[in-house]
Amino acid sequence: MNKAELGSALRALRQASGREAKAVARSAAMSNSKLSKIENGSVMPSVLDVEQILTALGVSEEVKAEYMSAARAAATEATAWRLYRRLGYHRKQQQIQEIETRTTRLRLFQPSLVPGLLQTPEYVKAVLGRKQLGEEQLARAVGARLARQGILYEPGRQLDFIVAEQVLRWRIVPPLMMAGQLDKLIAVSRLPTVNLRVVPLSAPQTEFSGHSFSIKDDRMVTVETVHAELIVTDPRDVDLYIQKFAAFERVAVSGHSMRSVIEEIRDEFLREQETG
C-alpha cells in the first residue's frame, strides 16, 4: 500500500469495522467532512490523522503498523495554521489531548511562551485571543486547552518541561496576571509527574533554538513554526531533538534553584503592580 492509496484503504477498513463515518470522525477529533475528504483521496492525511483514525477504529497493532508505515512515507508533515483555524482550534486541542493521553513521557522545550499544559486561564485566553477567533470559538478553544491539563495529575506520567528565562518575562498578560501565572508554575513544579526546568539568561549557551518543540515518548516530535506545525517521525530526526533537549537540560536549573528564579521574577511583577 502506498500513500496515494491510503485514503481508500482507510475507508475500506472503516466499512469493514461497521463503524459510521460520523462516529469515527468524532473519536478522531476531526470533522466529518475532513474524514470524507481523506477517504475520497481529495485530502492527503497526515501521520497524525492516520494515527487518530486507526485508534478510533481500534485496529490491531499489526494492522496499525502497516498503515502507519504508509503514512510515514513522508517523514515530516506540515500543516498550516490557517487549516487548523478552519477545522476549529478547539478540535486541534482535542487532537493534542488524544496524543498526550497515549504518551508516557513528554519532553517540551519553550523559548517564548509558557507551555500550554501549565498556562492559567487568563494566559490561555491571551495567547489564543491573538488568533482573532470569534467569542464562541475562543471560549471553546480555551476550554479544550485547559481540559488537557488533567494529564498533570495522572500517575505514571513523566512530563519534562524546559523554558527559557525570557518566557517568564514576556508580558503576555498584565503584571498581576503574570504573577499569578508564575505562581502556578511554582505550584505545578511540585507535582510528582512534573519536572520543570528553567534555562537562566546568565547561563553560558552552547545550544540554540528559535522555536518550541515537544517529544512524545521517542516516537514523534511536534515543531511549531510561524506558519505551520511540523510533525517529525523519522527516528533519526527524532533523535536530533532528543539530543537538543538533553543539551538544554544540562544548563537548566531545577528544584529550589528554579523556583528561586521564578519567585524573583514574580516579585518584580508584584512590585510593578503595587507602584503602577
N, C-alpha and C positions, 0 to 999 in steps of 0.2 A: 504494500500500500504506500503510495507516495502522497505528498502533502496536498496535491491537487484533488485527490480522491477522498480526502479526509472528511469533508462535509457530508457527502453522500453516505460514507461509511458510518458516520455518527448517526445519521438519520436511520439507517438500517438497524443499527444497534438499539436505538431508542424504540423503534417499532417492534423489534423482537422482544423487548422487555415488557411491552404492553403499556408503557407509560405515555400519557398525553404530553404534547409539547409544552403546554402551558405550565403543567406541574414541574416538568424538568427545568424549564427556564426559571421558574420561581426558586427552586432549590439551588440553581447555579448562579443566583443573584444577577440575572441578566433579563432583558426584556424579551417577550415572546417574539417580537419582530426580529431581534438580533439572532435568536436561535434559528428562526426560519431562514434568514439570510445565510447563516453558516451552513445549514443543512442543504440549502439550494446551491451553494457554491458561489454566491454573489459577494460574500464576505469571507476573507481568509481568517480562520480562527487563530488566535494567539495560543502560546503554550498554556497560559493561564486559563483561557476559555475552554480548552480541551480538558484540562485537569478538573475544572469545575463541573463540566458536563458529565465526565466519567464518574466523578464522585457522586453526583446526583443520581446517576443510573445504578450505582452500587455494583459495578462490574468487578470481576476477579482481578487479582494482581497480574496474572498473565495477560489478560486482555488489556488491562490498563498500560502495561509495559509496551505492548505492541503499538497502541495508539499514541502514547506519549513519544515513542521513538520517531514516529512520522511527524509529530508536532514540533519536535526538536530539530528537524531538518535545517531550520534556520535558528541557530543557537541564541541569537539576540533578537527579541521582538520589541518594536517601538510602537506605542500608542499615543497619538497626540492628545493633549489635554482637552482640546475642543470636542473630541469624540466622547470623552467622559462627561462633558457638560451636556451633550445631547442625551446620553444614557441616564444622567442624573448622578450628582456627586454622592447622594446617599447610597445608590447602588454600588458605586465604587468602594465606599466604606464597607459595605456588606461583603464585597468580594475580598477585600483585605482581611476582614474578620474571619472569613471562611479559611483563608490560608493560614492565618495566625492560630486558629483552632487546631490545625493539623501540624503545628510547628512546636517542637520540644525546646529547641534553643533558638532564640532570636538575638542577633547582634546588629545594632543600629548605630551608625555614626551620623551626627548632625553638626554642620558648621554654621547654620544660620537660624534655625528655629528649634524650640522645644519639641521633642518627639511627640507625635500625636497621642500616643498612649499615656503621656504624662501631662497633657495640657489641661488647664482649668476650663470650665465652660466659657468664660469671658475670652480667654485666649483663643479657643477654638473658633468662636464666633468672629473674632477679629481677623483670624487667618482666612477662614472660608468666606468671610464677607468681602474680601478683596476680589473674589471671583465673580462679582456682580450677579449674584443669584437673586431670584425673587424671594419674597419673605417666606413663603411656604417651602420652597426648595432649600433655603438656608436653614430653616428650622429642622427639616428632615435630615440634612447633611450633618448638622451639629449633633443631633440626637444619635445618628448612626455612628459618628466618631466616638462619642462618649460611651456608647454601648460596647465598643471594642475594649474598653479599659477593664472590663471584668476579668480579662486574662491575667491581670496583675496579681489577682488573689487566688489563682488556681494552683494547687500544689503540683509539683512535678515539672514546672516550667523553669527555664533558665533564661532570663531576659537581661541582656547586657546592653547598656546604653553608654555611648561616649558623646559628649557635647563639647564644643569649643567654648572657651570662656565668653567670647563675644555673644554667644547665644543668650547668655544670662543678662546681657546689657542691651540688646536690641529693644527699642521702645515700641513693642508691638501693641501694647495697651498702656493706659495711664499709669503713673508711678505706683499708686496704691494697689492696682490690679497686678502689676508686675511683682510687687512684694508678695501678694497672695500666690502668684504662680511659683515664685521661688520657695515659698513655704511648702507648697505641695511637693516640689522636688525633694525637699529635705525629708518630708514625711514618707514619701514613697520609697526613698532610698533605704529605708529601714525594713522594707518588706523582704521576707526570705527569698522571694523569687527574683528580686531586682538587684542588679549590680550596676550602679550609676557611677560614672567617672567623668571628670572634667579635665580638659587639656588647658592648663593655665597659659595666659598670654606671655608669662615670664619664662616658660619652659623653652629651651632651645629646640627648634623644629628641624627634623630631618625628613619628615613626610608632609605632603601637601594634598589637599583635596578640595576642589571647587564645588563639590556637590555632595548631597547626602546619599547614603546607600544603606540598605538593610539586607542581612544574610539570613535566610530561613534554613535552619539546620546547616547542612553543607551542600544543599541541592539547588538553591535558587538565590539570585541577588536581584533586588529591585533598585533601580537608579532613577532619581528624579532630576531631569534637566529643565531648562526654561520652557521648552515647547512640548516635551513628551516624557512618558515614563518608559524606561527600558527594563526588560526582563531578561536576565542572563542565566543560562542553564548549562552551558558548556563547562564541564568540571575544571578545565584548565583556566578558564576565565574566573569562575567562582573562587578558585584558589588564590588568584591575584587579590581579590577583595578580602579574603580571609587574612592574607599576609598584611594587607594595608591596615586592617582593623587591629591586628596584633601590634603593629608598629605604633599606632596611636595609643594603644593600651599601655605600652611601656612608658610613655611620657605623661600619661594622665594620672591625676590624683584620685583617691577613693577614700571611703570611710570618713574618719574625723576630719582629715585634711580637706577633702572635697566639700564637706558640709561647712567648714570654716570659710571657704571661698564663697560659697553661695550665701551664707549668712552675712558676710561683709557687704556683698553687693545688694542684698535685700535691705540692709540697714541704710544704705545710701539712698535707695528709693524712698524709704520711710522718712528720712530726714528731708528729702526734697518735697515730699507731700506736706510735711508739717510747716515748712517755710514758704511753700508755694502760694 
